[in-house]
Amino acid sequence: MHIRPFGTTGMRVSAIGLGAWQLGRSTHWPDGPDEAEAVRIVHAALDAGVTFIDTAPGYADGASELNIGRALTGRRRDEAIICTKFGYLPDGSENWSASEIEASVARSARRMNVDHVDIVVLHNPPPEILDGSRSDHYDVLQRLQDKGHIRAYGASVDWSADLDTAADTSASTAFEVRLSALYQEPWPAVGRAHDRGAGIIVKVPLESGWLSGRYTADSVFTDVRDRWSRADVAVRAGLVREFAALLPTGVSLLSGALRFLLSYDAVSTVIPGTKSVAQLHSSIAAAADGPLPAEVVGAVRDWYDQRLAAAPLDW
Ligand SMILES: NC(=O)c1ccc[n+]([C@@H]2O[C@H](COP(=O)([O-])OP(=O)(O)OC[C@H]3O[C@@H](n4cnc5c(N)ncnc54)[C@H](OP(=O)(O)O)[C@@H]3O)[C@@H](O)[C@H]2O)c1
């Protein structure tokens, strides 16, 4: 497993991290792993050298943090850098009050059976909270960092403008950013945040599963992805074929998707959402060869600029 710096924070993280949105069986993920498989996933991740886990109080309707806690019991705490979030509660409701941050972080740590979490990001906050000149949230997080309760903080965002806002109005050093071969809008702001010393966590790297290579224009989604119309599915299937055609012979779609992201020094860790030990192992193997050749990366960037930049894919 390749290890990369998390910006200039002093933390070092595995190139492939564990995306734990799906780490539990829940209303949103009825086909997610049960408790035993969730624990096996975390153990297999740590055993394979994964040192970064991304979760949130609301993931898998609250089961994700609890399953991480079950898995970490008896394990060395320092095996993993744990990132959790603030804003959504296990029951799906939202509470953005800055005065709730410290208690929320403490509850996350308790659920995960750890004495502290390493990174806390605001979970796609509303604009008035994302902008540090209009909110107290980053000040509260800075105080937690100063007291040694957390090691870094920031925000989870989807767009360049939001990343720039958070970076310009706070001393954040951790950003979780949506990025994939099919969704490259945030690259410019990612570069700027990296230049300021922030660590970058890449979320949704497989474009919600599309870049695993399992899906076609005929695929039917029955989980949260049922938001896509038949036309949306057909568009994505076509884009996946176009991206695959840019990859060197012998490089699978999964491998090309993960290695494209890891071709950028600005990226600290890429966190595929993982539902099984088999998916975990195949993602790790697919990324093992590291960055793609520079000419392939350039071709994927050019293709995106011509094909999608004017109208980026929505969720
Ligand atoms: N607002 C936020 O902060 C936010 C939002 C979204 C995600 N995230 C974080 O980012 C992580 C990743 O995002 P995501 O899960 O939404 O999207 P993703 O990583 O692009 O896609 C995950 C899906 O791809 C499929 N998959 C994963 N690995 C695979 C493999 N090796 N082979 C075949 N299929 C594979 C699985 O679905 P199927 O098996 O059903 O195809 C899995 O649910 C999440 O777990 C979470 O930690 C954060």
PDBQT file of the ligand as one rigid body, heavy atoms in Angstrom, charges set to zero:
ROOT
HETATM    1  N1  LIG A 401     -21.090  14.282   1.576  1.00  0.00    +0.000 N 
HETATM    2  C1  LIG A 401     -20.044  13.520   1.827  1.00  0.00    +0.000 C 
HETATM    3  O1  LIG A 401     -19.189  13.864   2.621  1.00  0.00    +0.000 OA
HETATM    4  C2  LIG A 401     -19.902  12.201   1.115  1.00  0.00    +0.000 A 
HETATM    5  C3  LIG A 401     -20.799  11.879   0.087  1.00  0.00    +0.000 A 
HETATM    6  C4  LIG A 401     -20.626  10.682  -0.586  1.00  0.00    +0.000 A 
HETATM    7  C5  LIG A 401     -19.602   9.832  -0.207  1.00  0.00    +0.000 A 
HETATM    8  N2  LIG A 401     -18.752  10.149   0.806  1.00  0.00    +0.000 N 
HETATM    9  C6  LIG A 401     -17.665   9.243   1.224  1.00  0.00    +0.000 C 
HETATM   10  O2  LIG A 401     -17.020   8.752   0.065  1.00  0.00    +0.000 OA
HETATM   11  C7  LIG A 401     -17.091   7.322   0.031  1.00  0.00    +0.000 C 
HETATM   12  C8  LIG A 401     -17.189   6.875  -1.414  1.00  0.00    +0.000 C 
HETATM   13  O3  LIG A 401     -18.310   7.448  -2.059  1.00  0.00    +0.000 OA
HETATM   14  P1  LIG A 401     -19.548   6.552  -2.564  1.00  0.00    +0.000 P 
HETATM   15  O4  LIG A 401     -19.555   5.298  -1.794  1.00  0.00    +0.000 OA
HETATM   16  O5  LIG A 401     -20.730   7.406  -2.536  1.00  0.00    +0.000 OA
HETATM   17  O6  LIG A 401     -19.222   6.288  -4.091  1.00  0.00    +0.000 OA
HETATM   18  P2  LIG A 401     -18.143   5.409  -4.876  1.00  0.00    +0.000 P 
HETATM   19  O7  LIG A 401     -16.987   5.102  -4.007  1.00  0.00    +0.000 OA
HETATM   20  O8  LIG A 401     -17.931   6.099  -6.144  1.00  0.00    +0.000 OA
HETATM   21  O9  LIG A 401     -18.966   4.081  -5.199  1.00  0.00    +0.000 OA
HETATM   22  C9  LIG A 401     -19.188   3.132  -4.200  1.00  0.00    +0.000 C 
HETATM   23  C10 LIG A 401     -19.938   1.936  -4.782  1.00  0.00    +0.000 C 
HETATM   24  O10 LIG A 401     -19.173   1.336  -5.823  1.00  0.00    +0.000 OA
HETATM   25  C11 LIG A 401     -19.299  -0.077  -5.750  1.00  0.00    +0.000 C 
HETATM   26  N3  LIG A 401     -17.924  -0.593  -5.530  1.00  0.00    +0.000 N 
HETATM   27  C12 LIG A 401     -16.991  -0.135  -4.649  1.00  0.00    +0.000 A 
HETATM   28  N4  LIG A 401     -15.832  -0.818  -4.791  1.00  0.00    +0.000 NA
HETATM   29  C13 LIG A 401     -16.027  -1.711  -5.762  1.00  0.00    +0.000 A 
HETATM   30  C14 LIG A 401     -15.201  -2.697  -6.361  1.00  0.00    +0.000 A 
HETATM   31  N5  LIG A 401     -13.937  -2.891  -5.976  1.00  0.00    +0.000 N 
HETATM   32  N6  LIG A 401     -15.725  -3.452  -7.360  1.00  0.00    +0.000 NA
HETATM   33  C15 LIG A 401     -17.002  -3.254  -7.787  1.00  0.00    +0.000 A 
HETATM   34  N7  LIG A 401     -17.843  -2.345  -7.259  1.00  0.00    +0.000 NA
HETATM   35  C16 LIG A 401     -17.354  -1.571  -6.250  1.00  0.00    +0.000 A 
HETATM   36  C17 LIG A 401     -20.254  -0.378  -4.606  1.00  0.00    +0.000 C 
HETATM   37  O11 LIG A 401     -21.599  -0.380  -5.087  1.00  0.00    +0.000 OA
HETATM   38  P3  LIG A 401     -22.320  -1.619  -5.795  1.00  0.00    +0.000 P 
HETATM   39  O12 LIG A 401     -21.649  -2.864  -5.346  1.00  0.00    +0.000 OA
HETATM   40  O13 LIG A 401     -23.737  -1.519  -5.367  1.00  0.00    +0.000 OA
HETATM   41  O14 LIG A 401     -22.169  -1.329  -7.246  1.00  0.00    +0.000 OA
HETATM   42  C18 LIG A 401     -20.121   0.847  -3.734  1.00  0.00    +0.000 C 
HETATM   43  O15 LIG A 401     -21.275   1.105  -2.969  1.00  0.00    +0.000 OA
HETATM   44  C19 LIG A 401     -18.306   6.967   0.898  1.00  0.00    +0.000 C 
HETATM   45  O16 LIG A 401     -18.275   5.648   1.400  1.00  0.00    +0.000 OA
HETATM   46  C20 LIG A 401     -18.163   8.002   1.992  1.00  0.00    +0.000 C 
HETATM   47  O17 LIG A 401     -17.189   7.595   2.932  1.00  0.00    +0.000 OA
HETATM   48  C21 LIG A 401     -18.879  11.350   1.460  1.00  0.00    +0.000 A 
ENDROOT
TORSDOF 0
